[in-house]
Amino acid sequence: MDVDVFVAAHAAEWNRLGELTRRGGKLTGPEADELVTLYQRTATHLSIVRSVAPDPALLGRLSDLVARGRSAVSGSHNPAWREVALFFTRRFPAAVYLARRWWIPAALVSIAVMVVIAVWVARDPVVRASVGTPDELRRLTEPGGEAESYYSTGPAASFAAHVWTNNAWVTATCLFLGIALGLPVLAALWLNSLNAGLIIGAMSAAGRGDVMIGLLLPHGLLELTAVFVAAGTGLKLGWTVIDPGRRSRTAALAEQGRSVVVMALGLTCVLFVSGVIEAFVTPSGWPTWVRVGIGVAVEIAFLVYVFTLGRRAAKDGEVGDLAARDTGDSLPESG
């Protein structure tokens, strides 16, 4: 084979392929079809040159063209850092924002139940007697007692890891067991409100309610918000089982299940922040207003994050699902 004749015959095609690959994704439909055709032809030309006339310069040129053509045809994944940025600036906040009609009511009802229980325990000695013996209540509520020492029983880093693991487990329970018609989620919310209400009520009866509030608020605001978001998401998953809407139950559960995964990943990071605050800020010797101020500031930052970035992403069409290429194809369904 005459290499010069071969190059002259196909140089225009190679130049055109190089031009199309340099334009990236800015191609019209016909140009995209042309790109695929030229890529296939050039790959054939490369194979011919390798087997018949392995000219080093021509091989290098065609290999580079084929590699660029393959990348342009098949596409390339976003770098990992870009995926992480998209997750935290769009997918996760959008998922939390879109689930607000579930987790905000869950939060309001849970807090109301917690307050009712706390007031009931604080005002009724009969109820306190059913909670524990006088000695048990004294050990719980006295200065330096169990309620306070809980936050400083071990090294801060170890305690943070323990708190994070425990809260992640509660959150995972709310998220993934919601498929059981939401019943495990309701049970988890009840136990959470009951335990918090009992402790706050007992401490208030001992005249130390302000101390308990000062210990709970720094980390508890963000921690409870994460639990409520998880609970709302779990309840939404449970309702999807009951009423999938106009989609098939399988398709609806698949979509909601993927959003649950997105939520789980994001809330893991939220709970990590809460755990760090609980381990290092809550038991610190700083004034109560400083510790509570940190908790309030972090909570406000999270809510602003959700209701600005999340709302904006949702308006742009983000639904808190995985990327389209990761969700697989689905068959069309009739309305």
C-alpha positions in Angstrom: 0.0 0.0 0.0 1.3 3.5 -0.9 1.1 5.5 2.3 1.1 8.8 0.6 -1.8 7.9 -1.6 -3.7 6.5 1.4 -3.1 9.7 3.4 -4.2 11.9 0.4 -7.4 9.9 0.0 -8.5 10.1 3.7 -6.8 13.3 5.0 -10.0 15.3 4.7 -11.9 12.8 6.8 -9.3 12.8 9.5 -9.1 16.6 9.6 -12.9 16.8 9.9 -12.9 14.2 12.7 -10.2 16.3 14.5 -12.3 19.4 14.1 -15.5 17.7 15.5 -13.7 16.3 18.5 -12.2 19.7 19.4 -15.7 21.1 19.6 -16.7 18.8 22.5 -20.4 18.5 23.1 -21.4 21.6 21.0 -22.6 19.5 18.0 -25.8 19.5 16.1 -27.6 16.2 15.5 -26.2 15.7 12.0 -22.7 16.6 13.2 -23.0 14.0 16.0 -23.9 11.4 13.4 -21.0 12.5 11.3 -18.7 12.2 14.2 -19.7 8.6 14.9 -19.3 7.7 11.2 -15.8 9.3 10.9 -14.7 7.7 14.1 -15.6 4.3 12.8 -13.9 4.9 9.5 -10.7 6.2 11.1 -10.6 3.2 13.5 -10.7 1.0 10.4 -8.0 3.1 8.7 -5.8 2.7 11.8 -6.3 -1.1 11.7 -5.3 -1.2 8.0 -2.2 0.9 8.6 -1.1 -1.3 11.5 -1.4 -4.4 9.5 -0.2 -3.3 6.1 2.1 -0.2 6.4 3.0 0.5 10.0 4.3 4.0 9.5 5.2 5.4 13.0 4.1 9.0 12.3 0.9 8.0 10.7 0.1 5.4 13.4 0.6 8.1 16.1 -1.7 10.5 14.3 -4.4 8.0 13.8 -4.1 6.6 17.3 -4.6 10.0 18.7 -7.6 10.7 16.5 -9.2 7.4 17.4 -8.7 8.0 21.1 -10.2 11.5 20.9 -13.1 10.2 18.8 -13.8 7.4 21.2 -13.9 9.8 24.1 -16.2 12.2 22.2 -18.6 9.4 21.1 -18.8 7.5 24.4 -18.6 10.5 26.6 -16.6 10.8 29.8 -17.6 10.8 33.4 -17.3 13.9 35.5 -14.3 14.0 37.8 -15.0 12.7 41.3 -14.6 16.2 42.8 -17.3 17.5 40.5 -19.7 14.7 41.4 -19.1 15.5 45.1 -19.8 19.2 44.4 -23.0 18.4 42.5 -24.1 16.1 45.4 -23.7 18.8 48.1 -24.9 21.8 46.0 -27.8 20.2 44.2 -28.9 16.6 44.8 -28.8 16.5 48.6 -30.3 19.9 49.4 -32.9 19.4 46.7 -33.9 16.0 48.2 -34.2 17.6 51.7 -36.2 20.6 50.3 -38.6 18.4 48.3 -39.3 16.2 51.4 -40.1 19.2 53.5 -43.9 18.5 53.5 -43.1 15.3 55.4 -40.2 16.1 57.7 -41.5 19.5 58.9 -44.8 18.1 60.2 -42.9 15.2 61.7 -40.7 17.7 63.5 -43.6 19.8 64.8 -45.5 16.8 66.1 -42.5 15.2 67.7 -41.5 18.5 69.5 -45.1 19.0 70.7 -45.1 15.5 72.1 -41.7 16.1 73.8 -42.9 19.3 75.4 -46.2 17.7 76.7 -44.3 14.8 78.2 -41.7 17.1 79.8 -44.3 19.4 81.3 -46.3 16.3 82.6 -43.2 14.8 84.2 -42.1 18.1 85.7 -45.5 18.9 87.3 -46.7 15.4 88.4 -44.8 13.6 91.2 -46.8 10.5 90.5 -45.5 10.3 87.0 -41.9 10.9 88.2 -42.3 8.1 90.7 -43.3 5.8 87.8 -40.2 6.8 85.9 -37.7 5.9 88.6 -37.0 5.7 92.3 -36.0 8.8 94.2 -32.4 7.6 94.3 -32.4 7.0 90.5 -33.9 10.4 89.8 -31.4 12.0 92.2 -28.4 10.3 90.4 -29.8 11.5 87.1 -30.5 15.1 88.0 -27.9 16.1 90.6 -25.0 18.4 89.6 -22.5 16.3 87.9 -25.0 13.5 87.7 -25.7 11.0 84.9 -27.5 13.6 82.7 -24.5 15.9 82.7 -21.6 13.4 82.9 -22.9 11.6 79.9 -21.3 14.2 77.7 -17.9 13.9 79.3 -17.5 10.2 80.1 -14.6 9.6 77.8 -12.2 11.2 75.3 -14.0 13.6 73.0 -12.9 12.0 69.8 -14.1 8.6 71.0 -17.3 10.0 72.2 -17.9 11.8 68.9 -17.4 8.5 67.0 -19.9 6.8 69.4 -22.5 9.5 69.0 -22.1 9.5 65.3 -22.5 5.8 65.0 -25.6 5.8 67.3 -27.3 8.6 65.5 -26.4 7.2 62.1 -28.1 3.9 63.1 -31.3 5.8 64.3 -31.3 7.7 61.0 -30.8 4.6 58.9 -33.7 3.0 60.8 -36.0 5.9 59.9 -34.8 5.9 56.3 -34.8 2.3 55.2 -37.4 0.8 57.5 -40.0 3.3 56.3 -40.8 0.8 53.6 -42.7 -1.1 56.3 -45.6 1.3 55.8 -43.7 3.9 58.0 -44.6 2.1 61.3 -40.9 1.7 62.5 -40.4 5.4 61.8 -43.4 6.3 64.0 -42.0 4.1 66.7 -38.6 5.7 66.5 -40.0 9.2 66.7 -42.2 8.3 69.7 -39.2 6.8 71.6 -37.1 9.8 70.8 -39.7 12.2 72.0 -40.4 10.1 75.1 -36.8 9.8 76.2 -36.1 13.5 75.7 -39.3 14.5 77.4 -38.6 12.3 80.4 -35.1 13.7 81.0 -36.1 17.3 80.5 -39.1 16.9 82.7 -37.0 15.2 85.5 -34.3 17.9 85.3 -37.0 20.6 85.4 -38.6 19.1 88.5 -35.2 19.3 90.2 -34.9 23.0 89.3 -32.2 22.3 86.7 -34.2 22.4 83.4 -32.1 25.3 82.1 -28.9 23.2 82.6 -30.4 20.4 80.5 -31.6 22.7 77.8 -28.1 24.2 77.7 -26.7 20.7 77.2 -29.1 19.6 74.6 -29.4 22.7 72.3 -25.8 23.0 71.1 -25.9 19.7 69.2 -29.5 18.7 69.5 -30.9 21.3 67.1 -28.9 19.9 64.1 -29.1 16.3 65.4 -32.9 16.4 65.7 -33.3 18.1 62.4 -31.4 15.2 60.8 -33.6 12.7 62.5 -36.7 14.5 61.5 -35.5 14.7 57.8 -34.8 11.0 57.9 -38.2 10.3 59.5 -40.0 12.4 56.9 -38.2 10.6 54.1 -39.0 7.2 55.6 -42.7 8.1 56.0 -42.7 9.3 52.4 -41.2 5.9 51.3 -43.9 4.1 53.4 -46.7 6.2 51.8 -45.2 5.3 48.3 -45.9 1.7 49.1 -49.6 2.6 49.8 -50.1 5.1 47.1 -47.5 5.1 44.2 -49.5 7.6 42.2 -49.8 7.2 38.5 -46.5 5.3 38.2 -46.2 1.5 38.8 -45.4 0.7 42.4 -42.0 -0.7 41.3 -41.0 2.4 39.5 -42.2 4.7 42.3 -40.3 2.7 44.9 -37.2 2.6 42.8 -37.2 6.4 42.4 -38.0 7.0 46.1 -35.5 4.4 47.1 -32.7 6.1 45.2 -33.6 9.4 46.9 -33.4 7.6 50.3 -29.8 6.6 49.4 -29.0 10.3 48.5 -30.5 11.4 51.8 -28.6 8.7 53.8 -25.2 9.9 52.4 -26.0 13.6 53.1 -27.4 13.0 56.6 -24.3 11.0 57.5 -22.3 14.2 57.0 -24.8 16.3 58.9 -24.7 13.9 61.8 -20.9 13.9 61.8 -21.1 17.7 62.3 -23.6 17.2 65.1 -21.4 14.5 66.7 -18.4 16.8 66.7 -20.4 19.6 68.4 -21.8 17.1 71.0 -18.3 15.9 71.8 -16.3 19.1 71.8 -18.8 22.0 72.4 -21.6 20.6 74.6 -19.3 19.5 77.5 -16.9 22.4 77.2 -16.6 25.0 79.9 -17.8 27.8 77.7 -20.7 29.9 78.8 -24.1 28.5 78.0 -24.9 31.3 75.6 -21.8 30.6 73.6 -22.5 26.9 73.3 -26.2 27.4 72.5 -25.2 30.2 70.1 -23.0 27.8 68.2 -25.8 25.2 67.9 -28.3 27.9 66.8 -25.8 29.2 64.2 -25.2 25.8 62.7 -28.9 25.0 62.6 -29.7 28.3 60.8 -26.8 27.6 58.4 -28.3 24.2 57.5 -31.8 25.5 57.0 -30.5 28.4 54.9 -28.5 25.8 52.9 -31.6 23.7 52.3 -34.1 26.5 51.5 -31.7 28.4 49.2 -29.6 25.9 47.3 -32.2 23.2 47.7 -35.1 25.4 46.5 -33.0 26.7 43.6 -32.0 23.2 42.5 -35.6 21.9 42.8 -36.8 24.8 40.6 -34.1 23.8 38.0 -35.6 20.3 37.9 -33.4 18.5 40.4 -35.3 15.8 42.2 -32.7 14.5 44.5 -32.2 11.3 42.5 -29.0 9.8 41.2 -27.6 11.0 37.9 -29.6 9.7 34.9 -26.7 7.5 33.7 -26.7 5.7 37.1 -30.4 5.0 37.4 -30.8 2.6 34.4 -33.4 2.7 31.7 -37.1 2.4 32.4 -39.9 1.3 30.2 -42.6 3.8 29.4 -45.8 3.5 31.3 -49.3 4.3 30.4 -51.2 7.0 32.4 
